Amino acid sequence: MAGREELSLIAELGIGFAGFVSIFLIFARGEGRFSPSDSLLVRSIILSSFSAVFGALFPLVANLYGVEASVLWRVSSLASLILGSIASFHAAFKHFALSREWRAGVGLTHSAIAWGLVVAGLVLLASNASGALGEPSAAPYVAALMLTLVNSATNFITIAFRKLL
């Protein structure tokens, strides 16, 4: 199966990243709770990491059942697109539920980068699922999952700089 090693690596990175972030956040929190804007970033880190893990494991498991390659990437892209859309709508709802002051605390530049990564990943998944890029394949699927991990890393870097500087 094309992309098996890359998917395994993405799953490992997603789990490792979520675990590392969880431990970091326990120490970074100090006393009390995170601010609403920091809580939004934490939620985004966890959602992105686990979305990448699910996205990486789904085609590996489906491949065990002998699903044909083009069907495998189409179905995997569709499943990840649905999960990613649900997670994105949840994150958007939480983002816009913040007061104007807390929303400003997230930062316009950070929001533009993070949402740009999310949209780019969802577009890649939709294109792969629909066949807009030709025969559905591993390359756009893996690229979309990498964008998901980059989004998680972007959120982590933002909160780390806030807490450490």
Z-matrix of the N, CA and C atoms (Angstrom, degrees):
N
C 1 1.449
C 2 1.522 1 109.04
N 3 1.315 2 116.19 1 127.69
C 4 1.460 3 121.12 2 177.63
C 5 1.522 4 109.59 3 -67.45
N 6 1.315 5 116.32 4 136.18
C 7 1.450 6 121.39 5 176.78
C 8 1.513 7 115.84 6 87.71
N 9 1.325 8 117.50 7 2.58
C 10 1.472 9 120.55 8 -177.11
C 11 1.528 10 111.63 9 -58.10
N 12 1.317 11 117.28 10 -48.41
C 13 1.466 12 120.36 11 -178.12
C 14 1.518 13 111.06 12 -65.76
N 15 1.331 14 117.27 13 -40.35
C 16 1.464 15 121.35 14 179.84
C 17 1.521 16 110.66 15 -65.00
N 18 1.326 17 117.15 16 -41.17
C 19 1.453 18 120.76 17 179.31
C 20 1.522 19 111.17 18 -66.40
N 21 1.328 20 116.62 19 -40.44
C 22 1.463 21 119.94 20 177.07
C 23 1.524 22 110.75 21 -61.85
N 24 1.319 23 115.98 22 -41.54
C 25 1.465 24 120.48 23 178.81
C 26 1.530 25 110.84 24 -65.01
N 27 1.321 26 117.85 25 -42.28
C 28 1.466 27 121.18 26 178.57
C 29 1.522 28 110.45 27 -62.14
N 30 1.337 29 117.56 28 -43.21
C 31 1.467 30 120.67 29 178.02
C 32 1.526 31 110.74 30 -61.18
N 33 1.320 32 116.84 31 -44.21
C 34 1.464 33 120.46 32 178.95
C 35 1.519 34 111.31 33 -64.19
N 36 1.328 35 116.91 34 -42.94
C 37 1.466 36 120.67 35 179.02
C 38 1.532 37 110.76 36 -64.34
N 39 1.313 38 116.81 37 -42.27
C 40 1.468 39 120.32 38 179.65
C 41 1.518 40 112.41 39 -62.19
N 42 1.324 41 116.54 40 -46.56
C 43 1.471 42 120.41 41 178.60
C 44 1.523 43 110.24 42 -65.80
N 45 1.319 44 116.44 43 -45.73
C 46 1.466 45 120.17 44 179.56
C 47 1.513 46 111.67 45 -62.01
N 48 1.322 47 115.88 46 -42.47
C 49 1.453 48 120.59 47 -179.57
C 50 1.526 49 110.68 48 -64.78
N 51 1.326 50 117.83 49 -45.49
C 52 1.468 51 121.04 50 178.96
C 53 1.532 52 110.76 51 -61.43
N 54 1.325 53 116.71 52 -41.93
C 55 1.466 54 119.94 53 178.33
C 56 1.515 55 112.26 54 -65.56
N 57 1.319 56 116.24 55 -45.73
C 58 1.466 57 120.84 56 179.43
C 59 1.521 58 110.45 57 -62.42
N 60 1.309 59 116.80 58 -44.01
C 61 1.463 60 121.53 59 -179.50
C 62 1.520 61 110.05 60 -63.67
N 63 1.315 62 117.54 61 -40.29
C 64 1.462 63 120.82 62 179.19
C 65 1.525 64 111.21 63 -60.77
N 66 1.308 65 116.35 64 -45.13
C 67 1.464 66 120.06 65 178.95
C 68 1.529 67 110.49 66 -66.38
N 69 1.330 68 116.92 67 -44.46
C 70 1.463 69 120.89 68 178.21
C 71 1.524 70 110.90 69 -57.56
N 72 1.318 71 116.01 70 -43.51
C 73 1.452 72 120.09 71 -175.92
C 74 1.519 73 112.62 72 -68.12
N 75 1.310 74 116.85 73 -31.95
C 76 1.463 75 119.85 74 176.54
C 77 1.525 76 109.86 75 -62.01
N 78 1.327 77 116.82 76 -44.39
C 79 1.457 78 120.45 77 179.74
C 80 1.524 79 112.13 78 -76.09
N 81 1.330 80 117.71 79 -33.30
C 82 1.465 81 121.11 80 -177.66
C 83 1.521 82 111.94 81 -74.29
N 84 1.306 83 116.57 82 -26.02
C 85 1.456 84 119.96 83 -177.08
C 86 1.521 85 111.65 84 -64.78
N 87 1.326 86 115.44 85 -35.00
C 88 1.463 87 118.29 86 -177.85
C 89 1.513 88 109.51 87 65.59
N 90 1.294 89 115.83 88 -136.28
C 91 1.454 90 119.83 89 178.01
C 92 1.519 91 109.37 90 -94.92
N 93 1.288 92 115.61 91 138.78
C 94 1.456 93 118.87 92 178.28
C 95 1.515 94 112.71 93 92.85
N 96 1.311 95 113.88 94 -164.69
C 97 1.454 96 121.40 95 -176.62
C 98 1.516 97 110.34 96 -106.94
N 99 1.313 98 115.58 97 167.29
C 100 1.453 99 120.61 98 173.64
C 101 1.525 100 108.97 99 -74.92
N 102 1.317 101 115.39 100 154.55
C 103 1.461 102 120.09 101 173.39
C 104 1.532 103 107.64 102 -67.10
N 105 1.327 104 117.65 103 160.34
C 106 1.470 105 119.14 104 178.61
C 107 1.529 106 113.39 105 -56.93
N 108 1.345 107 117.93 106 -37.64
C 109 1.472 108 118.78 107 179.36
C 110 1.522 109 111.15 108 -69.58
N 111 1.335 110 117.63 109 -38.04
C 112 1.465 111 120.01 110 176.47
C 113 1.532 112 111.04 111 -68.49
N 114 1.333 113 117.03 112 -36.24
C 115 1.469 114 120.61 113 177.38
C 116 1.521 115 110.90 114 -61.92
N 117 1.333 116 115.66 115 -37.23
C 118 1.462 117 120.01 116 177.26
C 119 1.524 118 110.39 117 -62.05
N 120 1.326 119 117.13 118 -43.28
C 121 1.464 120 120.98 119 179.30
C 122 1.530 121 111.01 120 -65.23
N 123 1.323 122 116.65 121 -41.95
C 124 1.472 123 120.99 122 179.13
C 125 1.522 124 109.82 123 -60.95
N 126 1.324 125 116.11 124 -45.74
C 127 1.470 126 120.79 125 179.17
C 128 1.523 127 110.42 126 -60.93
N 129 1.312 128 116.63 127 -40.37
C 130 1.461 129 120.76 128 179.82
C 131 1.528 130 111.58 129 -66.14
N 132 1.319 131 116.57 130 -38.93
C 133 1.474 132 120.35 131 177.83
C 134 1.526 133 110.10 132 -60.40
N 135 1.310 134 116.20 133 -49.00
C 136 1.469 135 120.64 134 -177.60
C 137 1.528 136 110.64 135 -66.08
N 138 1.341 137 117.55 136 -45.72
C 139 1.468 138 120.43 137 178.85
C 140 1.526 139 111.56 138 -60.34
N 141 1.322 140 116.77 139 -44.93
C 142 1.469 141 120.29 140 -179.01
C 143 1.522 142 111.19 141 -64.70
N 144 1.322 143 116.38 142 -44.24
C 145 1.472 144 119.92 143 -178.45
C 146 1.528 145 111.30 144 -61.99
N 147 1.326 146 116.37 145 -47.32
C 148 1.457 147 118.88 146 -178.44
C 149 1.530 148 112.76 147 -73.23
N 150 1.327 149 117.49 148 -28.35
C 151 1.468 150 119.40 149 173.45
C 152 1.526 151 110.25 150 -64.54
N 153 1.330 152 116.29 151 -40.77
C 154 1.469 153 120.10 152 177.59
C 155 1.523 154 110.81 153 -64.75
N 156 1.331 155 117.22 154 -40.42
C 157 1.465 156 120.45 155 179.53
C 158 1.527 157 110.08 156 -64.24
N 159 1.329 158 116.88 157 -47.68
C 160 1.462 159 119.67 158 178.06
C 161 1.520 160 110.59 159 -59.06
N 162 1.334 161 115.09 160 -47.00
C 163 1.461 162 120.13 161 -178.94
C 164 1.515 163 112.99 162 -60.80
N 165 1.319 164 116.81 163 -33.16
C 166 1.461 165 120.59 164 179.83
C 167 1.534 166 111.60 165 -77.60
N 168 1.311 167 116.44 166 -37.60
C 169 1.467 168 119.43 167 -176.50
C 170 1.532 169 113.38 168 -79.69
N 171 1.321 170 117.42 169 -30.02
C 172 1.466 171 120.65 170 -176.17
C 173 1.528 172 112.72 171 -56.14
N 174 1.344 173 119.77 172 -53.09
C 175 1.473 174 117.96 173 -179.66
C 176 1.527 175 112.99 174 -68.41
N 177 1.337 176 117.08 175 -28.43
C 178 1.466 177 118.78 176 177.75
C 179 1.526 178 110.56 177 -65.33
N 180 1.325 179 116.17 178 -41.94
C 181 1.468 180 119.91 179 178.63
C 182 1.528 181 110.32 180 -70.83
N 183 1.330 182 117.15 181 -43.32
C 184 1.467 183 120.18 182 179.66
C 185 1.528 184 111.12 183 -60.81
N 186 1.322 185 116.38 184 -35.60
C 187 1.464 186 121.05 185 178.94
C 188 1.535 187 111.25 186 -63.65
N 189 1.321 188 117.26 187 -30.68
C 190 1.464 189 120.31 188 178.15
C 191 1.525 190 111.84 189 -61.98
N 192 1.330 191 116.41 190 -24.92
C 193 1.462 192 121.17 191 -179.73
C 194 1.519 193 112.45 192 -93.83
N 195 1.339 194 116.60 193 10.42
C 196 1.448 195 121.21 194 173.62
C 197 1.521 196 115.44 195 75.39
N 198 1.306 197 117.03 196 26.49
C 199 1.466 198 120.21 197 178.52
C 200 1.527 199 108.70 198 -67.69
N 201 1.331 200 116.64 199 134.03
C 202 1.463 201 122.89 200 -179.74
C 203 1.534 202 109.74 201 -61.81
N 204 1.328 203 117.07 202 148.00
C 205 1.472 204 122.97 203 -171.80
C 206 1.525 205 113.60 204 -54.20
N 207 1.322 206 118.86 205 -51.71
C 208 1.469 207 119.41 206 -176.57
C 209 1.527 208 111.10 207 -65.92
N 210 1.320 209 116.85 208 -37.15
C 211 1.471 210 120.80 209 176.98
C 212 1.528 211 109.80 210 -68.62
N 213 1.320 212 116.03 211 -39.16
C 214 1.457 213 121.09 212 179.28
C 215 1.522 214 111.05 213 -57.89
N 216 1.335 215 117.36 214 -49.07
C 217 1.467 216 120.49 215 -177.08
C 218 1.519 217 111.50 216 -73.19
N 219 1.325 218 117.76 217 -32.23
C 220 1.470 219 120.28 218 177.23
C 221 1.530 220 110.22 219 -67.29
N 222 1.316 221 116.90 220 -48.62
C 223 1.465 222 121.52 221 -178.39
C 224 1.535 223 110.45 222 -67.69
N 225 1.320 224 117.03 223 -42.00
C 226 1.465 225 120.42 224 178.70
C 227 1.525 226 110.68 225 -62.94
N 228 1.333 227 116.56 226 -41.97
C 229 1.464 228 120.47 227 178.44
C 230 1.519 229 110.51 228 -63.54
N 231 1.322 230 116.42 229 -41.96
C 232 1.458 231 120.36 230 179.88
C 233 1.532 232 110.93 231 -65.53
N 234 1.336 233 117.12 232 -44.60
C 235 1.471 234 120.46 233 179.12
C 236 1.530 235 110.90 234 -62.91
N 237 1.325 236 117.37 235 -43.72
C 238 1.465 237 120.42 236 178.85
C 239 1.522 238 111.56 237 -68.58
N 240 1.327 239 116.65 238 -34.13
C 241 1.467 240 120.89 239 176.76
C 242 1.530 241 110.14 240 -63.70
N 243 1.307 242 116.84 241 -43.93
C 244 1.469 243 120.96 242 179.25
C 245 1.527 244 110.04 243 -64.39
N 246 1.329 245 117.40 244 -49.27
C 247 1.462 246 120.86 245 178.95
C 248 1.526 247 110.93 246 -61.39
N 249 1.332 248 116.71 247 -45.16
C 250 1.462 249 120.70 248 -179.82
C 251 1.517 250 112.12 249 -63.94
N 252 1.319 251 117.24 250 -37.56
C 253 1.469 252 120.85 251 178.06
C 254 1.522 253 110.92 252 -66.29
N 255 1.320 254 116.59 253 -42.95
C 256 1.471 255 120.16 254 177.98
C 257 1.528 256 110.01 255 -62.24
N 258 1.335 257 116.93 256 -46.96
C 259 1.467 258 120.65 257 178.97
C 260 1.525 259 111.01 258 -62.57
N 261 1.328 260 117.13 259 -38.37
C 262 1.468 261 121.39 260 -179.88
C 263 1.524 262 111.35 261 -68.00
N 264 1.324 263 117.25 262 -42.44
C 265 1.461 264 120.00 263 177.61
C 266 1.527 265 110.66 264 -63.84
N 267 1.315 266 116.17 265 -39.28
C 268 1.472 267 120.28 266 177.20
C 269 1.527 268 109.90 267 -62.31
N 270 1.336 269 116.72 268 -47.17
C 271 1.471 270 120.92 269 179.86
C 272 1.523 271 110.84 270 -63.57
N 273 1.325 272 117.64 271 -41.21
C 274 1.463 273 120.79 272 179.43
C 275 1.525 274 110.67 273 -64.61
N 276 1.319 275 116.61 274 -41.67
C 277 1.462 276 120.64 275 177.50
C 278 1.524 277 110.09 276 -60.04
N 279 1.326 278 117.27 277 -47.02
C 280 1.464 279 121.17 278 179.14
C 281 1.523 280 111.06 279 -63.78
N 282 1.331 281 116.85 280 -38.42
C 283 1.463 282 121.77 281 -179.79
C 284 1.534 283 110.44 282 -63.45
N 285 1.315 284 117.04 283 -48.38
C 286 1.457 285 120.27 284 -176.86
C 287 1.528 286 112.65 285 -79.34
N 288 1.335 287 117.29 286 -12.37
C 289 1.465 288 120.41 287 174.81
C 290 1.532 289 111.05 288 -77.91
N 291 1.326 290 116.87 289 -17.28
C 292 1.464 291 120.20 290 177.70
C 293 1.527 292 109.88 291 -68.31
N 294 1.310 293 114.74 292 151.62
C 295 1.458 294 118.48 293 174.36
C 296 1.527 295 108.46 294 -66.22
N 297 1.318 296 116.04 295 162.43
C 298 1.469 297 120.91 296 179.94
C 299 1.533 298 110.48 297 -56.24
N 300 1.327 299 116.54 298 -39.64
C 301 1.470 300 121.45 299 -178.98
C 302 1.528 301 111.45 300 -64.07
N 303 1.330 302 117.04 301 -46.20
C 304 1.465 303 120.03 302 -179.26
C 305 1.523 304 111.17 303 -71.39
N 306 1.340 305 116.32 304 -34.70
C 307 1.460 306 119.89 305 176.30
C 308 1.522 307 110.35 306 -62.09
N 309 1.321 308 116.42 307 -39.62
C 310 1.466 309 120.68 308 177.37
C 311 1.526 310 109.88 309 -65.17
N 312 1.333 311 116.86 310 -29.16
C 313 1.463 312 120.88 311 178.29
C 314 1.520 313 113.18 312 -66.09
N 315 1.321 314 116.59 313 -24.63
C 316 1.466 315 119.71 314 176.62
C 317 1.520 316 109.10 315 -69.86
N 318 1.312 317 116.49 316 -38.32
C 319 1.459 318 121.21 317 177.90
C 320 1.515 319 112.06 318 99.45
N 321 1.313 320 115.09 319 133.41
C 322 1.461 321 121.02 320 -178.82
C 323 1.525 322 111.66 321 -67.28
N 324 1.332 323 116.92 322 -42.89
C 325 1.468 324 120.17 323 -179.95
C 326 1.523 325 110.89 324 -63.36
N 327 1.338 326 115.59 325 -46.07
C 328 1.469 327 119.42 326 179.08
C 329 1.527 328 110.14 327 -60.74
N 330 1.327 329 116.99 328 -45.57
C 331 1.465 330 120.76 329 -179.08
C 332 1.523 331 111.23 330 -61.16
N 333 1.327 332 116.87 331 -42.58
C 334 1.467 333 120.58 332 -179.86
C 335 1.525 334 111.05 333 -62.95
N 336 1.328 335 116.76 334 -43.35
C 337 1.467 336 120.22 335 179.52
C 338 1.522 337 110.65 336 -66.34
N 339 1.335 338 116.66 337 -48.52
C 340 1.463 339 120.77 338 -177.25
C 341 1.522 340 111.40 339 -62.13
N 342 1.327 341 117.60 340 -47.63
C 343 1.457 342 119.96 341 -179.69
C 344 1.518 343 111.45 342 -69.15
N 345 1.325 344 117.85 343 -31.32
C 346 1.461 345 120.75 344 175.03
C 347 1.521 346 111.39 345 -62.60
N 348 1.332 347 116.40 346 -42.13
C 349 1.467 348 120.70 347 177.09
C 350 1.521 349 111.27 348 -64.34
N 351 1.319 350 115.94 349 -42.37
C 352 1.471 351 120.35 350 179.75
C 353 1.531 352 110.32 351 -62.09
N 354 1.318 353 116.61 352 -49.94
C 355 1.472 354 120.84 353 -178.49
C 356 1.530 355 110.78 354 -62.74
N 357 1.329 356 116.93 355 -42.67
C 358 1.472 357 119.59 356 179.54
C 359 1.530 358 110.84 357 -61.25
N 360 1.322 359 117.21 358 -42.19
C 361 1.464 360 120.65 359 178.12
C 362 1.518 361 112.10 360 -64.47
N 363 1.336 362 116.95 361 -43.10
C 364 1.466 363 120.18 362 179.61
C 365 1.533 364 111.37 363 -66.48
N 366 1.331 365 116.91 364 -36.91
C 367 1.467 366 120.38 365 177.42
C 368 1.533 367 110.39 366 -65.18
N 369 1.326 368 116.71 367 -42.39
C 370 1.472 369 119.63 368 177.01
C 371 1.527 370 110.95 369 -60.44
N 372 1.336 371 116.51 370 -44.63
C 373 1.462 372 120.06 371 179.58
C 374 1.522 373 111.37 372 -63.89
N 375 1.329 374 116.95 373 -44.21
C 376 1.465 375 120.28 374 179.55
C 377 1.527 376 110.88 375 -63.88
N 378 1.327 377 116.39 376 -40.54
C 379 1.469 378 120.50 377 179.08
C 380 1.514 379 111.39 378 -65.03
N 381 1.318 380 116.74 379 -40.24
C 382 1.461 381 120.84 380 179.24
C 383 1.526 382 110.43 381 -69.01
N 384 1.335 383 116.68 382 -42.32
C 385 1.471 384 120.38 383 -179.21
C 386 1.530 385 111.53 384 -65.59
N 387 1.332 386 116.87 385 -37.21
C 388 1.459 387 120.29 386 -176.62
C 389 1.530 388 113.14 387 -84.85
N 390 1.327 389 116.88 388 -13.28
C 391 1.449 390 120.35 389 -177.64
C 392 1.516 391 112.89 390 83.87
N 393 1.331 392 117.51 391 12.88
C 394 1.467 393 121.27 392 -179.24
C 395 1.528 394 111.99 393 -64.27
N 396 1.318 395 117.12 394 -22.44
C 397 1.464 396 121.31 395 179.60
C 398 1.528 397 111.66 396 -98.35
N 399 1.313 398 116.92 397 12.38
C 400 1.457 399 121.40 398 -174.04
C 401 1.515 400 108.76 399 102.12
N 402 1.288 401 115.56 400 -155.99
C 403 1.469 402 120.94 401 178.77
C 404 1.528 403 109.38 402 -60.56
N 405 1.355 404 118.96 403 127.31
C 406 1.465 405 119.90 404 178.27
C 407 1.534 406 110.59 405 -53.74
N 408 1.334 407 115.23 406 135.62
C 409 1.473 408 118.94 407 -176.20
C 410 1.517 409 111.16 408 -144.89
N 411 1.318 410 114.67 409 177.73
C 412 1.464 411 121.64 410 -176.92
C 413 1.518 412 112.67 411 -71.92
N 414 1.335 413 118.29 412 -34.59
C 415 1.472 414 120.67 413 -171.48
C 416 1.531 415 113.46 414 -59.02
N 417 1.337 416 120.85 415 -53.18
C 418 1.459 417 118.88 416 179.78
C 419 1.524 418 112.23 417 -66.84
N 420 1.319 419 115.71 418 -31.14
C 421 1.464 420 120.14 419 179.74
C 422 1.524 421 110.33 420 -65.71
N 423 1.323 422 116.43 421 -48.56
C 424 1.463 423 121.10 422 179.30
C 425 1.530 424 110.20 423 -64.51
N 426 1.330 425 117.44 424 -38.60
C 427 1.472 426 121.03 425 178.08
C 428 1.530 427 110.40 426 -61.67
N 429 1.319 428 117.43 427 -41.26
C 430 1.463 429 120.77 428 178.68
C 431 1.523 430 111.13 429 -63.88
N 432 1.319 431 116.59 430 -40.86
C 433 1.467 432 119.76 431 178.09
C 434 1.522 433 111.33 432 -66.59
N 435 1.317 434 116.60 433 -36.32
C 436 1.471 435 119.61 434 176.92
C 437 1.523 436 110.51 435 -64.80
N 438 1.323 437 118.00 436 -39.27
C 439 1.463 438 120.86 437 176.60
C 440 1.531 439 110.72 438 -61.83
N 441 1.317 440 116.60 439 -35.25
C 442 1.458 441 121.00 440 177.04
C 443 1.526 442 110.63 441 -64.05
N 444 1.337 443 116.38 442 -43.43
C 445 1.467 444 119.39 443 177.46
C 446 1.523 445 111.82 444 -67.83
N 447 1.319 446 117.42 445 -36.44
C 448 1.470 447 120.70 446 177.10
C 449 1.533 448 109.73 447 -64.18
N 450 1.319 449 117.21 448 -37.96
C 451 1.463 450 120.45 449 176.44
C 452 1.527 451 110.38 450 -61.98
N 453 1.307 452 116.19 451 -43.87
C 454 1.458 453 120.32 452 177.93
C 455 1.528 454 110.49 453 -61.58
N 456 1.320 455 116.71 454 -43.17
C 457 1.465 456 120.75 455 179.03
C 458 1.522 457 111.53 456 -65.00
N 459 1.326 458 117.26 457 -38.44
C 460 1.466 459 121.47 458 178.41
C 461 1.525 460 110.48 459 -61.51
N 462 1.324 461 116.39 460 -44.01
C 463 1.464 462 120.32 461 177.79
C 464 1.528 463 110.81 462 -64.26
N 465 1.317 464 115.95 463 -40.28
C 466 1.467 465 119.54 464 179.43
C 467 1.529 466 110.86 465 -64.35
N 468 1.307 467 117.44 466 -44.69
C 469 1.468 468 121.14 467 -179.67
C 470 1.528 469 110.00 468 -60.97
N 471 1.315 470 116.39 469 -42.77
C 472 1.460 471 120.74 470 179.59
C 473 1.526 472 111.31 471 -60.36
N 474 1.330 473 117.14 472 -49.11
C 475 1.456 474 119.14 473 -178.27
C 476 1.525 475 111.34 474 -71.46
N 477 1.317 476 117.78 475 -33.54
C 478 1.471 477 120.31 476 178.99
C 479 1.524 478 110.24 477 -63.62
N 480 1.329 479 117.13 478 -44.75
C 481 1.461 480 119.89 479 178.65
C 482 1.520 481 111.42 480 -63.65
N 483 1.303 482 116.69 481 -37.55
C 484 1.477 483 120.05 482 178.19
C 485 1.517 484 111.57 483 -63.88
N 486 1.322 485 115.45 484 -42.15
C 487 1.469 486 119.36 485 -174.89
C 488 1.529 487 112.24 486 -81.33
N 489 1.318 488 117.12 487 -30.00
C 490 1.462 489 119.49 488 -174.74
C 491 1.529 490 113.11 489 -95.53
N 492 1.319 491 118.59 490 -22.08
C 493 1.461 492 120.83 491 -177.99
C 494 1.499 493 112.28 492 -105.31
